[in-house]
């Protein structure tokens, strides 16, 4: 078990995680910039190209459920290295495709699936190697995503203009080969150490732990399953930690992750096409995307220090971040011109930059490092399903109405739903606390 937490090799784990998010989000934003060109070159509709990218992002989320079983057979370094190389090969193959179906297959089966394993490995190892500084480390790691977006948007536009879409994908695939090198930094670690996070959550116990405690309390021995089917269900639940869904706080965090996945895919994939429709030039569109990336970076780097030093609680920050995201999307149809769009995207970026890493921090505080692999897998899987719906709906509404305004209004309502769920959880916690107080009296 690794004992030198928050020091030593922990910082190389953080570096690898930062680079992994940098390369992945840079690729996603680059594909978003290329959507108008790919739509023209493949002679297809916007929603089909957007759906291909969305399915890649969905595969990234759904593949997270594979990490738990895989890490029982191979260590994290091997999983991350092989996954990183497979992800880059998917992009390299995509540059040789001739239609949108071939393009989507390469990105979904190779790039999306492999990157999901790599990024989930990074998130899990951060929980193993960091404790006291976990929120800050998580923010720095996730900041790689905003740096990737900031760099990729103008760089991809320049490469696209010079080398065309095939040359652009070839260069992006070459850059993604670094994902294989990132995996070499992921030294395996143990996940058995309990966290000491400042969040208010209590660790969720597994079914096996609860059964053992119940047997000790009642003096009864644990009985084996009476049927093969019930035994199989019990093994599946134990292997996947599906019993986490019995905890209301975990369900609320899953809703939060679903919102995160929807808003970021719409922003990453459709921001540039959206502002081009509003009349901006390609390089002005890159500036708008860059403003959002700066906002994300600000939120990611700023929130960790506030949480770790207990200057501002995780819960209030989660409310603030969702208000910012909701306002950015709901007000977007009213924004026209370069600087209003820059301001709106910056506000969205700050909100997302706080929410994304903070959700992982609160998830770890709720389930503990030992169950983090499956918990992240469930969260990413739920988000992956929502990504499919988001990309299809946004592209389809644009093809139908000729505007992204309707899509942005629909997406802007999702952070409002999360705020309502958080309020419901707070009320539920207050009721439970009052019942405990009444019971103790």
MARDOTOR-926922 format. One record per atom (N, C-alpha, C): x, y, z; residue in one letter. Coordinates in steps of 0.2 Angstrom, whole numbers, plus 5000, padded with zeros to 4 digits. Layout:
BEGIN
XYZA...
***
This chain:
BEGIN
500449945000X500050005000X500450065000X500250114996X500650174996X500450225002X501050245005X500850285012X501050355011X501550375007X501750445006X501250485002X500650495005X500150535001X500350605001X500050634996X500150714995X500850734994X501350684992X502050704992X502350644987X502950654986X503350604982X503050594975X502950524974X502650504967X501950534966X501650554971X500950584970X500950634964X501450674964X501450734960X501550714952X501950654951X501950624945X501250594942X500950564947X500250544946X499850604944X499850664947X499550724945X499750744939X500350744937X500550764930X500250724925X500250654926X500050614921X499250624920X498850634925X498150654925X498050714921X498450764923X498350834920X498450824912X499050784910X499150784903X498650734899X498350684903X497850644900X497150684898X496950734903X496450774902X496550824897X497150854897X497350904891X497350874884X497550814883X497550784877X496850764875X496450734879X495750714878X495350774876X495350824880X494850884879X495150924873X495750924872X496050954866X495750914859X495750854860X495550814854X494750824853X494350824858X493650844858X493550904855X493850954857X493751024855X493951034848X494550994846X494750994839X494250964834X493950914836X493350884832X492750934832X492650964837X492151014837X492251074832X492851094832X493051144827X492951114820X493051054819X493051024812X492351004810X491851004814X491150984812X490951014806X490951084805X490651104798X491051084792X491751074793X492151044787X491950974786X491950934791X491750864790X491050854787X490550894789X489950894787X489950904779X490350954777X490350964770X490750914766X491250884769X491750834766X491350764765X490950754770X490650684770X489950694767X489750754765X489150764761X488550734766X488550754772X488050734776X487750794780X487350774786X487050824790X487450834796X487250894799X487650914805X487550864811X486950844812X486850794818X487150734817X487250704811X487650644810X488350644812X488650704810X489350714812X489450724820X488950764822X488950774830X488750714834X488350674831X488250614834X488850564834X489250564829X489850524829X490250544835X490350604836X490850634841X490450624848X489850624848X489450614854X489450544856X489450494851X489550424853X490250404856X490750444853X491350434855X491450454863X491150514864X491150534871X490750484876X490150454873X489750414877X490150344878X490550324873X490950264874X491450274879X491750334880X492150354885X491850344892X491250364892X490950354899X490750284900X490450244895X490150184897X490750134898X491350144895X491950094896X492150104903X491950154907X492250164914X492050104918X491450064917X491250014920X491749954920X492149954914X492649894913X493249904918X493349964921X493949974924X493949924931X493449924934X493449884940X493649804939X493349774934X493549704933X494249704930X494449754926X495149744923X495649754928X495549804933X496049814938X496149754943X495749704943X495849644947X496349604943X496449614937X496949564933X497549604931X497549664930X498149704928X498149764932X498749794932X498849854936X498749914932X498649964936X498450034932X498850054927X499550044928X500050064923X499850034916X499849964916X499749924910X499049944907X498549954911X497849974908X497950044904X498250094908X498250154905X498750164899X499250124899X499750124893X499450094887X499150034887X498750004882X498150044879X497850074884X497250114882X497450184878X497950214881X498250274877X498450264870X498750204869X498950194862X498350174858X497950134860X497350114857X496950184855X496850224859X496450294858X496850334852X497450334852X497750374847X497750334840X497750264840X497650234834X496950244831X496450254835X495750264833X495750334829X496050384831X496150444827X496550444821X497050404821X497450394815X497050364810X496650314812X496250274807X495750324804X495450364808X494850404806X495050454800X495750474800X495950514794X495950484788X495850414788X495850374781X495150354779X494650384783X493950364782X493650404776X493150374773X492750404767X492050424768X491750404774X491050424776X491050434783X490450454785X490350474792X490250404796X490050354793X489950294797X490650264799X491150264794X491750234795X492150284801X492050344800X492350394804X492050384811X491450374812X491150364819X491350294822X491450244818X491650174821X492350184823X492850214820X493550224822X493550264829X493150314829X493150354835X492850324841X492250284840X491850254845X492250194848X492350144844X492650084846X493350084849X493750134846X494450134849X494550194853X494450254850X494650314854X494250324860X493550324860X493150334865X493250284871X493150214869X493250164874X493850164877X494450174874X495050164877X495250224881X495050284879X495150344883X494750344890X494150314890X493750304896X494150274901X494450214899X494850174904X495450214907X495750254902X496350294904X496150344909X495650384907X495450444912X495150424918X494750364918X494550334925X495050314929X495650284926X496150264930X496550324933X496550374929X496850434932X496450464938X495850464938X495450494943X495450444949X495450374948X495550334954X496250344957X496750344953X497450354956X497550414960X497150464958X497250534962X496950524969X496350484969X496050464976X496550424980X496950384977X497450344981X498050384983X498250424979X498950464981X498850524984X498250554984X498050614988X497550604993X497650644998X497150645004X496950715006X497450745010X497350815012X497250865007X497650855001X497650904996X497250874990X496750834991X496450794985X496050844981X495650894984X495250944980X495650984976X496251004978X496651044974X496951004969X497250944970X497550904965X497050884960X496350874962X495850854957X495750914952X495750974955X495651034951X496251044946X496851034948X497451044944X497450994938X497250924940X497150874935X496650894930X496050914932X495550934927X495650994924X496151034926X496351094923X496651084916X496951024916X497251004909X496751004904X496050994905X495550994900X495451064897X495451114902X495351184900X495951204896X496551184898X497151204894X497151174887X496951114887X496851084880X496351114876X495751134879X495251174875X495551234872X495951274877X496251344875X496751334870X497151284870X497651274865X497351244858X496951194859X496651164853X496251204848X495851244851X495351274846X495651314841X496151364843X496451404837X496951364833X497351314837X497851274833X497451224828X496951194830X496551154825X496351194819X496051254821X495851294815X496351314810X496951324813X497551344809X497751284805X497851224808X498051164805X497551144799X496851154801X496351134796X496451174790X496551244791X496651284785X497251274781X497751244784X498351234780X498351164777X498151114781X498251044779X497651004777X497051034778X496451004777X496250954782X495650924782X495350884787X495750824788X496050794783X496450724784X497050744787X497450794785X498050814788X497950834795X497450864797X497250884804X497150824808X496750784806X496650724810X497250684811X497750674806X498350644806X498750674812X498850734812X499250774817X498950764824X498250764824X497950754831X498050684833X498050634829X498250574831X498950564833X499350594830X500050594832X500150624839X499850674840X499850714847X499550664852X499050624850X498750584855X499150524857X499650504853X500150454855X500450464861X500450524864X500750544870X500350514876X499750494874X499350464880X499650394882X499950364877X500250294879X500850314884X501250364883X501750384888X501450404894X500950444894X500650464901X500450404905X500250344902X500150284906X500750264910X501350274908X501950254911X502050284918X501750344919X501750384925X501350354930X500850314928X500350284933X500550224937X501050234942X501250184946X500650154950X500550094950X500050064954X500050074961X499450084964X499350104971X498750064974X498750064981X498150034984X497650084986X497050064986X496450104987X496050084993X496450064998X496150045004X496150095010X496450145009X496550195014X495850245014X495650255019X494950295020X495150375019X494750415016X494850485015X494750525021X495050585021X494850635026X494650695023X494150695019X493950755015X493550795019X493550865018X493150905021X492350905020X492150865015X491450865013X491050825019X490450845019X489950815024X489750745024X489950715018X489650645017X489950595022X489550545023X489750485026X489850425022X490450385023X490550335018X490050285017X489850265011X489350215010X489650145010X489350105014X489550035015X489349995010X489749935009X489549895004X488949845007X488649805002X488149755005X488549705009X489149685008X489449635012X489649665019X489849725019X490049755025X489449765030X488849785027X488249795030X487949725033X488049675029X487849605031X488249575037X488949595036X489349575042X489149605048X489049675048X488949705054X488249685057X487749675053X487149645055X487149585058X487649535056X487749475059X488049475066X488549525066X488849535073X488349565078X487949605075X487449635080X486949585083X486649545078X486149495080X486349435082X487049425081X487349355083X487149305079X486949315073X486749265068X487349265063X487449205060X487949195055X487649205048X488049225044X487849245037X487749175033X487149175030X486849125026X487049125019X487149075016X487349075008X486649085005X486749104998X486149114994X485849044993X485149044993X484748984992X484648964985X484749004980X484648994973X485249014969X485348984963X485949004959X485849074956X485149094955X485049164952X485249214957X484949204964X485149254969X485849264970X486249204970X486949204971X487249244965X487049234959X487349274953X487249344954X486649364956X486449434957X486849464962X486949434968X487349454973X488149464971X488349424967X489049424964X489149484960X488649494956X488649554951X488549624955X488149624960X488149684964X488749694968X489049644970X489749654974X490249674969X490249644963X490849664959X490749734956X490149754955X490049824952X489849874957X489749854963X489449904969X488849944967X488349904964X487749924961X487349944967X487449924973X487049944979X487150014981X487650054978X487750124979X487050164977X486750134972X486150174970X485550174976X485650134981X485150134987X485250194991X485850234990X486050294994X485750354990X485350394993X485050454989X485550504987X486050514992X486650564990X487050544984X487150474983X487450444977X487050464971X486350454971X485950464966X485950534964X485950584969X486050654967X486650674963X487250644966X487850654962X487850624955X487450564954X487450544947X487050594943X486550624946X486150674942X486650734940X487050744945X487550804944X488050784938X488250724938X488750704933X488350704926X487750684926X487350684919X487350754917X487150794921X487150864919X487850894916X488350874920X489050894918X489250864911X489050804910X489150774903X488750804898X488150824899X487750854894X488050924892X488150964897X488251034896X488951044892X489450994894X490151004892X490150974885X489750924883X489750904876X489450954871X488950984874X488651034869X489051094868X489451114874X489851164873X490451154869X490751094870X491451074867X491251064859X490751024858X490651004851X490251064847X489851104850X489451144846X489551224847X490051244851X490151314852X490351344846X490851314843X491151354837X490551354831X490251294829X489751304824X489151354826X489051354833X488451394835X488651474834X489251494836X489451564836X489551584828X489751534824X489851544817X489151564814X488651524816X487951544814X487751614816X487951634822X487851704824X488151754821X488651734816X488951784812X489651804813X489951764818X490651774820X491151744814X491751764814X492251734810X492551674813X492851624809X493151564813X493651584818X494051634817X494551654823X494151684828X493651724827X493251754833X492951694837X492751644833X492451584836X492951554841X493551544839X494051514843X494151564849X494151624848X494251674854X493651664859X493051654857X492451634861X492651574865X492851514861X492951454864X493551464869X494051504868X494551514872X494351544879X493851594878X493651624884X493351574889X492951524886X492651474890X493151434893X493751414890X494251374892X494651414898X494751484897X495051514903X494551514909X493851524908X493451514914X493451454917X493451394913X493551324916X494151324920X494751344917X495351344921X495351384927X495051444927X494951484933X494551444939X493951414937X493551374941X493951314944X494351284940X494651224942X495251234947X495651284945X496151304949X495951334956X495451374955X495251414961X494851384967X494451334965X494051294969X494351254974X494951224972X495251174976X495551204983X495851264982X496151294988X495551314993X495051334990X494451364994X494151304998X494151244995X493851184998X494351155003X494951145001X495451115006X495651155012X495651225011X495751265017X495051285021X494551255018X493851265022X493651335022X493851375017X493651445016X492951445014X492751405009X492051405007X491851325006X491351305009X491151235008X490951215001X491051145001X490951114994X490151124992X489751124997X489051124995X488851194992X489051254995X488851314992X489151324986X489751304985X490151304978X489751264973X489451214975X489151174970X488451214967X488151244972X487551284970X487751344966X488251374967X488451434964X488651414956X489051354956X489251334949X488651314945X488151284947X487551264943X487151334941X487151384946X486851444944X487151474938X487851474938X488251504933X488151464926X488151404926X487951364920X487251374917X486751374922X486151384919X486051454916X486351504919X486251574917X486551574910X487151544909X487551554903X487151524897X486851464898X486451434893X485751474891X485451484897X484751514896X484751584893X485351624894X485351694892X485751694885X486051634883X486351634876X485951664870X485351644870X484951664864X484951744863X485051774869X485051854869X485651884868X486251844867X486851874867X487051874859X487351934857X487551934850X488151984850X488651964845X489252004845X489751964849X490351984848X490951954851X491051954858X491052014861X491152014868X490551994873X489952004871X489451974875X489451894875X489651864869X489751794869X490351774873X490851814873X491451794877X491351794884X490951844886X490751844894X490351794896X489851774891X489351714893X489751654893X490251644889X490651574889X491151574895X491351634896X491851634902X491451614909X490851644909X490351624915X490251554915X490051524909X489951454909X490551414911X491151434909X491751404910X491951404918X491851454921X491951454928X491451404932X490851404930X490351364933X490551284932X490751274926X490951204924X491551184928X492051234928X492651224931X492651204938X492151234941X492051214948X491751144949X491151134945X490751074946X491151014944X491551014939X491750944937X492250914942X492750944944X493250914949X492850914956X492450954958X492150954964X491650894965X491350874959X490950814959X491350754961X491950744958X492350694960X492550694967X492750754970X492950754977X492350734981X491750754980X491150734984X491050664983X491150634977X491050564976X491450524980X492150544980X492650504984X492450514992X492250564994X492050575001X491450535003X491050524998X490450484999X490550404999X490950384995X491050304994X491750284996X492250324997X492850304999X493350284993X493950284994X494450264988X494350184986X494150144991X494050074989X493550064984X493050104984X492450094979X492450144974X492950184973X492950234969X492950214961X493250154960X493350134953X492650124950X492250084954X491550074951X491050134952X491150174957X490750234958X490850274952X491450294950X491650334944X491350294938X491450234937X491150194932X490450204931X490050204936X489350214936X489150284934X489550334937X489450404935X489550414928X490150394925X490350404918X489850364914X489650304916X489150274911X488450304911X488250334916X487650374916X487750434912X488250464913X488450524908X488550504901X488750444900X488850424893X488250424889X487750394892X487050384889X486750454888X486850504893X486650574892X486950604886X487650594885X488050624879X487650604873X487450544872X487150524866X486550564864X486150574869X485550614868X485650684867X486150714870X486350784870X486550794863X487050754860X487350774853X486750764848X486350714849X485850694844X485350754844X485150774850X484550824850X484850894848X485450914850X485750974848X485750984840X486050934837X486150934830X485550924826X485050884829X484450884826X483950944826X483950974832X483651034832X483951094828X484551094827X484851144823X484651134815X484751064813X484551054806X483751064805X483351064810X482651074810X482451144810X482751184814X482551254815X483051304812X483651284811X484151324808X484551364813X484451354820X484651394825X484851344831X485351364835X485551324841X485151354847X484751404847X484451434852X483951394856X483551354853X483151304856X483551254860X484051224857X484451174860X484751204867X485051264866X485351294872X484851314878X484251324876X483651334881X483551264885X483551214881X483351144884X483951124888X484551134886X485151114890X485251164896X485051224896X485051264901X484651254907X484051214905X483651194911X483951134915X484451094913X484651044916X485051064923X485451114923X485751134929X485251154934X484651184932X484051194936X483851134940X483751084936X483551014939X484050994944X484651004943X485150984948X485151024954X484951084953X484851134959X484251104963X483751084960X483151064963X483350994967X483750954964X483950884967X484350904973X484850944973X485250964979X484850994984X484351034983X483851064988X483451004991X483250954987X482850904990X483350854994X483950854992X484450814997X484550845003X484550915003X484650955009X484050945014X483450955011X482850945015X482850875018X483050825014X483050755016X483550745022X484150775021X484650765027X484350805033X484050865032X483750895038X483250855042X482850825038X482350785041X482650725045X483150685041X483450635045X483850655051X484150715051X484550735057X484050755062X483450775061X482950795066X482650725069X482550675065X482350615067X482850585072X483450585070X484050565075X484050595081X483950665081X483950705087X483350685092X482750675088X482150655092X482250585095X482550545091X482650475094X483150475100X483650515099X484150515105X483850545111X483350585111X483050615117X482650565120X
***
